[in-house]
Structures are given as structure tokens and as C-alpha cells.
């Protein structure tokens, strides 16, 4: 059985040019935003600024996240960005949390991190349920909010609510898709078997993942957490 959870680890070409990217799920907050964006008017925004968005995360999650993630969010709320050092630290803490819960060590590379598929063949339903719960718990505690703000500042600085709109705009600007390419066309491409060539194009994957669109690379490396 292959699964996906809230966060683990794959780099994209945006910062380091490496291949093999995973699925991104930044938690229920971004999923709700994406669902809202699908039915919202074009141009609707998540927040008026990254500072305001970071403050809203502190208000909702400040008592449920690690001191390190809270400190990084506080800096984002005052300065309007997440530093790469805070981003790397959040993912390092997340990785250690996974290891401390008894799972195989996930592999990190420098860059933009996302969750690859993981393989749980022959595992019991109870073991799979515990894995999903543990991944979610570790992610929310250490990385989910920082990951969201960091990706927004890189891939969606206008804070548009519709992630498909953001990704389509990036694909047009990168020359990957024609000037008349729309979010609706992207949605249809993502529903196709091979995602219309997007899954094997590193620049396209960068556009998609930094926009918050869930997509796997065609050559992604599967993680085996229970081995």
C-alpha cells in the first residue's frame, strides 16, 4: 500500500536543481484554502500580507506548536518572511520527530521539501493508522505552518487563494505552457494519466509544488518508513 501524509522530504530544482519530487500536503489549512479557491472568484487572496497570515497562524496554532516553530512564525509576523535557516531547522526537527517515533530515517536534500509517497506493504491497518497519526502530529508540531509561509513567499507572494491559478501563471511565465493556459486547463491536465507532461518536467514541478498543488514526480523515490 502506498500512502501520503502531511510532510516529508524531497527537493526540487528551484533551489538546487535535483530531480525527484514528492507530493505536497501542507495540512488541513491549505487543503481548505484550495477547496475554497476552486469555487472563489479569480484573484481572491488568502490574507492581505504574509505578516498578517503569519499572525493568523500564531493566533490559531500558537499554543499547539513547538517553541522553535512558534519563534520562526513570530519572526515572520514581524519581518514578513521565513528565513531559509528557520525553514531548514523546522524540517530537521520534523525528521527527528519521525525517527524518535521509531520509523526509518527519511532522506533530506537541500531545497524545497515535500512529501513523497510511502510504501506500507504488509503492514497492519493499525500500523498504517499509527504512522499517519504520527506523521500528522510531528508535522503540525514542527513544520506545517512554517512550510506554508515559506512556500507562499516563494511561489505565491500575492497570496492568491486559488493554487491552480498561481501554478498556471507560473507555467505561463516559465514558457512551459502557452499564454492562454488557464487554471481550468491545469485542472484537466492534472486529472490525466501522465498530467500532460508536468510530472517529468522539473520546472513545471517547481511551479506546482511552490504553488501548493499536490503532484508527484514521475520518477519519485518511495519512502519505506516501517523498515
C-alpha positions as CSV (number, residue, x, y, z in Angstrom):
1,X,0.0,0.0,0.0
2,X,1.3,3.4,-0.8
3,X,0.3,6.4,1.2
4,X,0.7,10.1,1.6
5,X,0.7,12.3,4.8
6,X,1.3,15.8,5.9
7,X,5.0,16.3,5.3
8,X,8.4,14.6,4.4
9,X,11.1,15.3,2.0
10,X,12.1,15.8,-1.5
11,X,14.0,18.5,-3.3
12,X,13.0,20.5,-6.3
13,X,15.0,22.3,-9.0
14,X,14.0,25.7,-7.7
15,X,17.0,26.0,-5.3
16,X,19.3,23.1,-6.1
17,X,18.4,21.5,-9.4
18,X,18.0,18.0,-8.1
19,X,15.5,15.5,-9.5
20,X,12.7,13.5,-8.0
21,X,10.0,15.4,-6.2
22,X,7.2,14.3,-4.0
23,X,3.6,15.3,-3.1
24,X,3.0,18.3,-1.0
25,X,0.2,18.4,1.6
26,X,0.7,21.3,4.0
27,X,-2.1,20.3,6.3
28,X,-5.8,20.8,6.5
29,X,-5.5,24.6,6.4
30,X,-4.1,24.7,2.8
31,X,-6.4,22.0,1.7
32,X,-9.4,24.0,2.9
33,X,-7.9,27.1,1.1
34,X,-7.5,25.1,-2.1
35,X,-11.1,23.8,-1.9
36,X,-12.3,27.4,-1.3
37,X,-10.2,28.7,-4.1
38,X,-11.7,26.3,-6.6
39,X,-15.1,28.0,-6.2
40,X,-13.8,31.5,-5.5
41,X,-13.5,34.4,-7.8
42,X,-10.2,34.8,-9.5
43,X,-7.8,37.0,-7.6
44,X,-9.2,36.3,-4.1
45,X,-6.4,36.4,-1.5
46,X,-5.5,34.3,1.5
47,X,-4.5,37.4,3.5
48,X,-3.5,41.0,3.0
49,X,0.1,40.2,3.6
50,X,2.5,37.5,4.8
51,X,2.8,39.3,8.1
52,X,-0.9,39.1,8.6
53,X,-1.1,35.5,7.6
54,X,1.8,34.5,9.9
55,X,-0.1,36.4,12.8
56,X,-3.2,34.4,12.0
57,X,-1.3,31.2,12.2
58,X,0.1,32.2,15.6
59,X,-3.4,33.1,16.8
60,X,-4.8,29.7,15.8
61,X,-1.8,27.4,16.4
62,X,0.5,29.2,18.8
63,X,-0.4,27.0,21.7
64,X,-0.1,23.8,19.7
65,X,3.3,24.1,18.0
66,X,6.8,23.7,19.1
67,X,8.7,26.6,20.6
68,X,11.0,26.6,17.6
69,X,8.2,26.8,15.1
70,X,6.4,29.4,17.2
71,X,9.6,31.6,17.3
72,X,10.0,31.3,13.5
73,X,6.4,32.3,13.0
74,X,6.8,35.3,15.3
75,X,9.8,36.4,13.2
76,X,7.7,36.0,10.0
77,X,4.9,38.0,11.6
78,X,7.2,40.9,12.3
79,X,9.5,40.7,9.3
80,X,7.2,39.3,6.6
81,X,9.3,36.2,5.7
82,X,10.6,32.8,6.9
83,X,14.4,32.5,6.7
84,X,15.9,29.5,5.0
85,X,17.6,28.7,8.3
86,X,14.3,28.6,10.1
87,X,12.8,26.5,7.3
88,X,15.7,24.0,7.4
89,X,15.5,23.8,11.2
90,X,11.8,23.1,11.1
91,X,12.3,20.2,8.7
92,X,15.2,18.9,10.7
93,X,13.0,18.9,13.9
94,X,10.3,17.2,11.9
95,X,12.7,14.5,10.7
96,X,14.0,13.9,14.2
97,X,10.4,13.6,15.5
98,X,9.7,10.8,12.9
99,X,12.9,9.0,13.9
100,X,12.1,9.3,17.6
101,X,8.8,7.6,17.0
102,X,10.6,4.6,15.6
103,X,10.4,5.0,11.8
104,X,13.1,4.7,9.2
105,X,15.0,7.9,8.6
106,X,13.7,9.9,5.7
107,X,16.3,11.3,3.3
108,X,16.8,15.1,3.2
109,X,18.3,17.2,0.4
110,X,18.7,21.0,0.4
111,X,15.9,22.7,-1.3
112,X,12.1,22.8,-1.3
113,X,10.8,19.8,0.8
114,X,7.6,17.9,0.1
115,X,6.1,14.5,1.0
116,X,6.9,11.6,-1.3
117,X,4.7,8.5,-1.5
118,X,5.5,6.0,1.2
119,X,5.2,2.2,1.0
120,X,3.5,0.3,3.7
121,X,3.2,-3.2,2.1
122,X,2.4,-6.0,4.5
123,X,1.7,-3.6,7.4
124,X,-1.4,-3.9,9.5
125,X,-4.2,-1.4,9.4
126,X,-3.3,-0.4,13.0
127,X,0.3,0.2,12.0
128,X,-0.7,2.3,9.0
129,X,-3.2,4.3,11.1
130,X,-0.5,5.0,13.7
131,X,2.0,6.1,11.0
132,X,-0.4,8.6,9.6
133,X,-1.3,9.9,13.0
134,X,2.4,10.2,13.9
135,X,3.3,12.0,10.7
136,X,0.5,14.4,11.2
137,X,1.4,15.0,14.8
138,X,5.1,15.6,14.0
139,X,4.3,17.9,11.1
140,X,1.8,20.1,13.0
141,X,4.2,20.4,15.9
142,X,7.3,21.2,13.9
143,X,6.8,22.3,10.3
144,X,3.3,22.7,8.9
145,X,2.9,26.4,9.5
146,X,6.5,27.4,8.6
147,X,6.3,25.2,5.5
148,X,3.1,27.0,4.4
149,X,4.5,30.5,4.9
150,X,7.8,29.7,3.2
151,X,6.1,28.2,0.1
152,X,3.8,31.2,-0.1
153,X,6.7,33.7,-0.1
154,X,8.5,31.7,-2.8
155,X,5.7,30.6,-5.1
156,X,2.7,32.8,-4.3
157,X,3.8,36.2,-3.0
158,X,0.5,37.8,-4.0
159,X,-1.2,35.3,-1.6
160,X,-3.8,34.3,-4.2
161,X,-6.3,31.7,-2.7
162,X,-6.6,29.6,-5.8
163,X,-3.4,27.5,-6.0
164,X,-4.2,26.3,-9.6
165,X,-4.4,29.9,-10.7
166,X,-0.9,30.5,-9.1
167,X,0.6,27.4,-10.7
168,X,-0.9,28.2,-14.2
169,X,0.6,31.7,-14.0
170,X,4.0,30.3,-13.2
171,X,3.7,27.7,-16.0
172,X,2.9,30.5,-18.5
173,X,5.8,32.7,-17.3
174,X,8.3,29.8,-17.5
175,X,7.2,29.1,-21.1
176,X,6.1,25.6,-20.2
177,X,2.5,26.3,-21.2
178,X,1.1,28.8,-23.8
179,X,-0.2,32.3,-22.9
180,X,-3.8,31.1,-22.9
181,X,-3.2,28.4,-20.4
182,X,-5.7,28.6,-17.5
183,X,-6.3,27.1,-14.1
184,X,-9.1,25.1,-15.6
185,X,-6.8,23.6,-18.2
186,X,-4.3,22.8,-15.5
187,X,-7.0,21.0,-13.5
188,X,-7.8,18.9,-16.6
189,X,-4.1,18.2,-17.1
190,X,-3.7,17.0,-13.5
191,X,-6.6,14.6,-13.9
192,X,-5.0,13.0,-16.9
193,X,-2.9,9.9,-16.5
194,X,0.5,11.4,-17.0
195,X,-0.5,15.0,-16.1
196,X,0.2,16.2,-19.6
197,X,4.0,16.0,-19.2
198,X,4.0,18.1,-16.0
199,X,5.2,15.2,-13.8
200,X,8.5,14.7,-15.6
201,X,9.4,18.4,-16.0
202,X,11.4,19.8,-13.1
203,X,10.5,23.5,-13.8
204,X,6.8,22.5,-14.0
205,X,7.1,20.6,-10.7
206,X,8.6,23.7,-9.1
207,X,5.7,25.8,-10.3
208,X,3.2,23.3,-9.0
209,X,4.8,22.5,-5.6
210,X,5.6,26.0,-4.6
211,X,2.0,27.0,-5.5
212,X,0.7,24.3,-3.2
213,X,-0.6,21.9,-5.8
214,X,-0.3,18.2,-4.9
215,X,1.6,16.3,-7.6
216,X,4.3,13.6,-7.6
217,X,7.2,13.4,-9.9
218,X,7.2,10.6,-12.4
219,X,10.5,9.3,-11.0
220,X,9.9,10.0,-7.3
221,X,11.7,7.9,-4.7
222,X,9.3,6.0,-2.5
223,X,10.0,6.1,1.3
224,X,9.7,2.9,3.4
225,X,9.0,4.2,6.9
226,X,8.3,0.8,8.5
227,X,11.5,-0.9,7.5
